[in-house]
Amino acid sequence: MPPKTSFTFTLTPAQQDTLAGLLETGNYRPCEVPHTRIAVDAVGWNCRVNLYNSGKCLIQGKGAEEFVVNIMEPSVLGAATIGYEDILTPEAVAPHMGIDESGKGDYFGPLVIAAAYVNEDLAKAMQELGVRDSKLISSDAQALRLGTAIRNLLGPNRYSIVRVGNPTYNRLYAKMRSVNRLLAWAHARTIENILTTVPSCPRAVSDQFGNKTDVERALMKKGREIVLEQRHRAESDIAVAAASILARETFLRSLTALGEQYGQAFPKGASPQVRAAAEALVKAKGPTVLVDVAKCHFRTTDAILSAVGSSREALPPECRVTSQDTTGRDFRRRPADSPSPES
């Protein structure tokens, strides 16, 4: 289906103020449009945005859908609109599990994969809690609060969290040489865990991150009969949205625990602030500390070690592999034979 090129929203006064503030900064070219509070050409997004005095917002152009997904939903609406229209259709609330991850693009901290089971009653209860894709949740405090609420709603048997701590992550990446293969293995483990406590669950939904057969190969006996469904914007599924929040909550708590252990902040992402924090830690603890706190295959590792006068030769062999490194012997083996993640 081609992207939509026209969207209309009726905004609250607070949302109007937020949008106007955003459009007054950044790469937006002002336009003269009658009866508007503000009108701009969103140059970087290839669309026109008109905020009328009535509170109606009209977004039109080839890039309108991308603008809505990346700007309007997270920063103005605070909710998803595209792809979420059918969130409580019969199929969406039929018994199934959703799977999502957090920490994949963050240099510090673990990779966390979570699965959440829903049925009609649970799906409606989650909607009342305000469950939505964790990328649309603007604050860490809100993600932590929602994660706790979801766990309380589901109880201990209807969700699963696989936390791949940094030492294990680095060993697995050295063997698999692929984040997608590592994800497939971890997705399979969460599926198997849910099927242990909810054996009747017929279907698992996740985002499209790689070859579905990698997950199928990693499944063991209990998971061989389940229907796997991978799709783009899978977070429109309420179970996947719940899993995304559980994964993010666990990742955030893991960064906090690292900060308490090492007495310094561990920023999210892979920004200059992340690099500065890593350099300070390496100066204090030595290069091998990265094994325990970072995803060492990131190219960021080379920049950090170079800045402190070191190199990957100071790291254990499993941490000398880079994201682009395809040389040397093949360390890969079947994901199901891999070491267990941290709990």
C-alpha positions in Angstrom: 0.0 0.0 0.0 1.5 3.4 -1.0 2.0 6.0 1.8 -0.8 8.4 2.5 -0.1 11.9 1.3 -2.8 13.9 3.3 -3.6 13.9 7.0 -6.0 16.1 9.1 -5.9 16.3 12.9 -7.9 18.4 15.3 -5.5 19.5 18.0 -6.1 20.6 21.6 -4.7 24.0 22.6 -1.7 22.4 24.2 -1.0 20.3 21.1 -1.3 23.5 18.9 1.2 25.2 21.1 3.6 22.3 20.9 3.3 22.0 17.1 3.7 25.8 16.6 6.9 25.7 18.8 8.3 22.8 16.7 7.5 24.6 13.4 9.2 27.8 14.5 12.5 26.0 14.7 14.4 23.6 12.5 14.3 23.2 8.7 10.9 24.7 8.1 10.2 27.4 5.5 7.3 29.8 6.5 4.4 30.2 4.1 1.5 32.6 3.8 -1.8 30.7 4.1 -5.0 32.4 5.1 -6.6 31.6 8.4 -3.5 29.8 9.8 -1.7 30.3 13.0 1.4 29.0 11.2 2.1 27.3 7.9 5.4 25.9 6.7 7.0 23.9 4.0 8.7 21.0 5.8 11.7 20.9 3.5 13.4 17.9 5.0 10.1 15.9 5.0 8.8 16.9 1.6 5.4 18.1 2.8 3.4 21.2 3.8 2.1 21.7 7.3 -0.8 24.1 7.9 -2.0 24.8 11.5 -5.3 26.7 11.2 -6.7 29.1 13.8 -9.5 26.6 14.4 -7.1 24.0 15.7 -7.2 21.9 12.6 -3.8 20.7 11.3 -3.5 19.7 7.6 -0.4 17.9 6.4 0.0 17.2 2.7 2.7 16.0 0.4 4.8 13.0 -0.6 6.5 12.8 2.8 3.4 13.5 4.9 3.2 10.0 6.4 6.9 10.1 7.5 6.3 13.5 9.1 3.3 12.2 11.0 5.2 9.0 12.1 8.4 10.8 13.2 7.1 14.2 14.3 3.4 14.4 15.0 2.9 11.1 16.7 5.8 11.2 19.2 6.1 14.9 19.8 2.6 16.4 19.4 -0.1 13.7 19.5 1.5 11.4 22.0 -0.1 8.5 20.4 0.1 6.4 17.2 -2.3 6.9 14.4 -0.9 5.2 11.3 -1.1 1.4 11.4 -2.9 1.4 14.8 -6.4 1.9 13.5 -7.2 -1.8 14.0 -5.7 -2.2 17.4 -8.8 -3.8 18.8 -10.1 -5.7 15.8 -11.0 -9.4 16.5 -7.7 -10.7 15.2 -5.8 -8.1 17.3 -7.4 -9.3 20.5 -7.4 -13.0 19.8 -5.0 -14.9 22.0 -1.4 -14.4 20.9 1.9 -13.1 22.0 4.0 -10.1 20.8 7.7 -9.8 20.9 10.0 -6.7 20.7 13.5 -5.7 21.8 15.4 -2.7 23.4 19.0 -1.8 23.4 19.9 -3.0 20.0 21.3 0.4 18.9 22.7 1.4 22.3 26.4 1.1 22.9 26.1 0.6 26.7 23.9 -2.0 28.3 22.3 -5.3 27.4 20.1 -6.4 24.6 16.6 -7.1 26.0 13.9 -9.1 24.3 10.5 -9.3 25.8 7.3 -11.2 24.9 3.8 -10.4 26.2 0.7 -12.6 25.9 -2.8 -11.0 25.4 -6.4 -12.1 24.9 -9.4 -9.9 24.5 -9.7 -8.9 28.2 -5.9 -8.2 28.6 -5.8 -6.2 25.3 -8.6 -3.9 26.5 -7.0 -3.5 29.9 -3.7 -2.6 28.2 -5.5 0.0 26.1 -6.9 1.6 29.2 -3.4 1.7 30.7 -2.3 3.7 27.7 0.0 0.9 26.3 1.5 1.9 22.9 4.8 1.5 21.1 7.6 2.5 23.5 9.2 4.8 20.9 6.1 7.0 21.3 6.6 7.3 25.1 8.5 10.5 25.6 10.0 10.0 29.1 11.9 7.2 30.8 9.7 7.7 33.9 6.6 6.9 32.0 8.2 3.8 30.4 9.2 2.6 33.9 5.7 3.2 35.2 3.9 1.5 32.3 6.3 -1.5 32.5 5.5 -2.0 36.1 1.8 -1.8 35.3 2.0 -4.3 32.5 3.9 -6.8 34.6 1.3 -6.4 37.4 -1.5 -7.0 34.8 0.0 -10.0 33.2 1.4 -11.7 36.3 4.5 -13.9 36.3 3.3 -16.4 33.7 2.1 -14.2 30.7 5.3 -12.4 29.9 8.9 -13.3 29.4 12.1 -11.2 29.4 15.4 -12.4 28.0 18.2 -10.1 29.1 21.4 -10.7 27.2 24.0 -9.0 29.4 27.1 -7.5 27.7 29.6 -10.3 28.4 27.2 -12.9 27.0 26.2 -10.5 24.1 29.9 -10.1 23.1 30.5 -13.9 23.1 27.3 -14.6 21.1 28.1 -11.8 18.5 31.6 -13.2 18.0 30.1 -16.6 17.2 27.1 -15.5 15.2 28.6 -12.4 13.5 25.0 -11.0 13.1 22.7 -9.0 15.3 19.7 -10.4 13.4 20.8 -14.0 14.1 21.3 -13.1 17.8 17.8 -11.5 17.8 16.3 -14.6 16.2 17.8 -16.8 18.9 16.5 -14.5 21.7 13.1 -14.2 20.1 12.9 -18.0 20.0 13.8 -18.2 23.7 11.0 -15.8 24.7 8.5 -17.7 22.6 9.5 -21.0 24.3 9.2 -19.4 27.7 5.7 -18.1 27.1 4.7 -21.5 25.7 5.8 -23.2 28.9 3.2 -21.3 30.9 0.6 -20.6 28.2 0.9 -23.7 26.0 -2.3 -22.9 24.0 -0.9 -19.6 22.6 -1.3 -20.1 18.8 0.5 -17.1 17.3 3.6 -14.9 17.8 3.9 -11.4 16.3 7.1 -9.4 15.9 8.6 -6.7 13.8 10.3 -7.5 10.5 14.0 -7.6 11.5 15.5 -10.5 9.4 14.7 -13.9 7.9 11.8 -15.5 9.7 13.4 -18.9 9.1 16.2 -18.0 11.5 13.6 -17.8 14.3 12.0 -21.0 13.2 15.3 -22.9 13.2 16.1 -21.6 16.7 12.7 -22.8 18.1 12.7 -26.1 20.1 10.0 -28.7 20.4 7.3 -26.5 22.1 7.7 -23.7 19.5 7.6 -25.7 16.3 3.8 -25.6 16.0 3.3 -21.9 16.6 2.5 -19.5 13.8 5.2 -16.8 13.4 4.1 -13.5 12.0 6.7 -10.8 11.1 5.5 -7.4 9.8 6.5 -3.8 9.5 5.2 -1.5 12.2 4.3 -4.5 14.3 4.1 -2.2 17.3 0.5 -1.5 16.1 -0.3 -4.8 17.7 -1.1 -4.3 21.4 0.9 -7.4 22.5 4.0 -6.1 20.6 3.5 -2.7 22.1 3.4 -4.2 25.6 6.5 -6.2 24.9 8.3 -3.1 23.6 7.6 -1.3 26.9 8.7 -4.3 29.0 11.9 -4.5 27.0 12.6 -0.8 27.4 11.8 -0.8 31.1 14.3 -3.6 31.7 16.9 -1.9 29.5 16.5 1.4 31.5 16.8 -0.4 34.8 19.9 -2.2 33.6 21.6 1.2 32.7 20.7 2.5 36.1 22.3 -0.6 37.7 25.5 -0.1 35.7 25.6 3.5 36.9 25.3 2.4 40.5 28.0 -0.3 40.0 30.5 2.0 38.4 29.7 5.3 39.9 29.0 7.2 36.7 26.2 7.8 34.2 25.7 5.5 31.2 23.9 7.5 28.5 21.6 5.8 26.0 22.4 5.5 22.3 25.8 6.0 20.6 26.2 9.7 20.9 29.3 11.8 21.7 28.1 11.8 25.3 28.3 8.0 25.2 31.8 8.1 23.8 32.9 10.5 26.5 31.5 8.4 29.3 33.2 5.3 27.8 36.6 7.0 27.6 36.3 8.1 31.2 35.5 4.6 32.3 38.3 3.0 30.3 40.8 5.5 31.7 39.7 4.6 35.2 39.2 0.8 34.8 41.2 -0.2 31.8 40.0 -1.3 28.3 38.7 -4.7 29.4 35.9 -3.0 31.3 34.1 -2.6 28.0 33.5 -6.3 27.9 31.1 -5.9 30.9 29.3 -2.7 29.9 29.3 -2.3 26.1 28.5 -4.0 22.8 32.1 -4.2 21.7 31.5 -4.9 18.0 30.3 -1.3 17.5 32.8 0.9 15.6 32.5 3.2 18.6 34.9 0.9 20.4 37.7 1.7 18.1 37.3 5.4 18.5 37.2 5.1 22.3 40.3 2.9 22.5 42.2 5.1 20.0 41.4 8.2 22.1 42.9 6.5 25.2 46.0 5.2 23.4 44.8 1.6 23.1 43.4 -0.8 20.5 41.2 -3.9 20.2 44.3 -6.0 20.9 43.8 -5.1 24.6 40.4 -6.8 24.6 39.6 -10.6 24.8 39.3 -12.3 21.4 35.5 -12.3 21.4 35.6 -8.5 21.6 37.9 -7.9 18.6 35.2 -8.6 16.1 33.6 -5.5 14.5 30.3 -5.1 12.8 31.9 -5.1 9.4 34.4 -7.9 10.1 33.8 -10.9 8.0 37.3 -12.3 8.0 38.8 -15.2 10.0 37.2 -18.5 10.8 33.5 -18.9 11.1 32.5 -18.7 14.7 28.8 -19.3 14.0 26.9 -22.3 15.4 23.2 -23.1 15.7 21.5 -20.5 17.9 19.8 -23.1 20.0 23.2 -24.4 21.2 24.2 -20.9 22.5 24.9 -20.1 26.1 22.0 -19.1 28.2 21.3 -15.3 28.6 21.3 -13.6 32.0 17.9 -13.7 33.7 
